Amino acid sequence: MSDLLTRARKVIPNGVFGHRRSFVFVDGNNNAIPDDYPHFVRQASGCNFTDANGHRYIDYVCGYGAMLVGFANERVDVAATRQINQGLCYSFPSELEVGLAERLVAREQAASWAAFSLNGTDAISVAITTARAATGREGIAVAANAYHGTLGSTSLGPGRVQAERTATRTVRWGCIDSLTETLHAEAVAAVVLCPFEQLVGRPNTMPPEGYWRQVRQACDATGTVLILDDVRSGCRLHPLGSSSAFGIEPDLVCQSKAMANGYPIAATLGTERFRDAAQEIFVSGTFWGFAPALAAALATLDILDEHDGIAHMAAMGRRLTDGLRDLAQSHGFQLNISGPAALPMVLFEDDPQSKLAMEFARHIARSGSLVHPSHNWFLTLAHQQEDIDQTLQHAATAFSKMRQ
Ligand SMILES: Cc1ncc(COP(=O)(O)O)c(C=O)c1O
């Protein structure tokens, strides 16, 4: 065990707390993070990072999707630094906030307002509170096992009490009958759904034909607010957001992760119908509307648009997944690759516990690429063909090692 991990385990729960415990998702045991998988980062740039032991990796975890145009992107960092030099955390909005709201509203088809917070959980919380204020109802519906952040009403696990979820109903993602039945059985304020099903360790499921149109109809028929959780996939599927990629007509949309290339920011966007409710509720956070992150978001969106980033990430994702599929097959493995090319879910067939995926992640890390065994991978504008081809070489070594 590294010295740093020994020190960390004395003063930090698990040594590596929260979201960053990459391997914990596989079997719930932090000790499962193998020693040859990086624990601590020293430095990162482009699509590479160097761990505390000096090993360099081509990264596909990318801050769980927060990295969009590459680590230490000069243009984004200059924009943020310029803002830092003008002071932090004013408790008053700046022109940047208005500018970014205008920009986001123009990018999300039906939206007419945007409210900023700090992370995806905040954006979901703002949306649910708005929906409850607008409808006067308490309940919410979510898809079974979906992750929408760490709110008590949407989370499960140790330390979470059922009382926090008494107003939460679950539906089967992608099953319109399940949703319609639930919404008609009992009035709820909102249904919170991701644009496609994106569960940890499971193949991503794309919406069945006509699903989103029927979801809209079911919400309209029951007065339910449709909240789209675009936290993970936002900025990666369509210049106008995942709602445009899938033809979704949400009432409220939650964005975060990629929009400021790693600077902490989230936005809840809404249609005109929900402006009054958003104006009535009191929701706030000391650091919400953090000006350097607002500046970083504007620069990130400029780069995304100028470089046709959506098409680039999809092309790089296809090159990677096509190559991986072929390599796996030639080594006698069958991959199960699902989800959009820009954030693929790469699993192995007949591997319900993700054991093979874990072994692969460990071996490919040793060769120099960092992938997640049970979560979506992420492409960025910084990943170029040479990086993908190098990763495919790392993958060939990993598959060979696994065969041995
Ligand atoms: C789909 C989805 N919603 C919400 C969240 C919560 O975002 P955050 O971790 O910024 O609170 C996440 C984070 O991984 C996510 O993937």
The ligand as a MOL file (V3000), in Angstrom:
LIG
                    3D

  0  0  0     0  0            999 V3000
M  V30 BEGIN CTAB
M  V30 COUNTS 16 16 0 0 0
M  V30 BEGIN ATOM
M  V30 1 C -27.3850 10.9780 -13.8040 0
M  V30 2 C -26.8230 11.7200 -12.6270 0
M  V30 3 N -27.6040 12.5580 -11.9300 0
M  V30 4 C -27.1560 13.2430 -10.8820 0
M  V30 5 C -25.8570 13.1080 -10.4470 0
M  V30 6 C -25.3910 13.8540 -9.2330 0
M  V30 7 O -24.4350 14.8200 -9.5800 0
M  V30 8 P -23.3930 15.3340 -8.4930 0
M  V30 9 O -22.4400 14.2170 -8.2230 0
M  V30 10 O -22.7150 16.4940 -9.1600 0
M  V30 11 O -24.1720 15.7560 -7.3010 0
M  V30 12 C -24.9970 12.2510 -11.1420 0
M  V30 13 C -23.6030 12.0810 -10.7090 0
M  V30 14 O -22.9030 11.1670 -11.0470 0
M  V30 15 C -25.4790 11.5300 -12.2600 0
M  V30 16 O -24.7110 10.6900 -12.9620 0
M  V30 END ATOM
M  V30 BEGIN BOND
M  V30 1 1 1 2
M  V30 2 1 2 3
M  V30 3 2 2 15
M  V30 4 2 3 4
M  V30 5 1 4 5
M  V30 6 1 5 6
M  V30 7 2 5 12
M  V30 8 1 6 7
M  V30 9 1 7 8
M  V30 10 2 8 9
M  V30 11 1 8 10
M  V30 12 1 8 11
M  V30 13 1 12 13
M  V30 14 1 12 15
M  V30 15 2 13 14
M  V30 16 1 15 16
M  V30 END BOND
M  V30 END CTAB
M  END
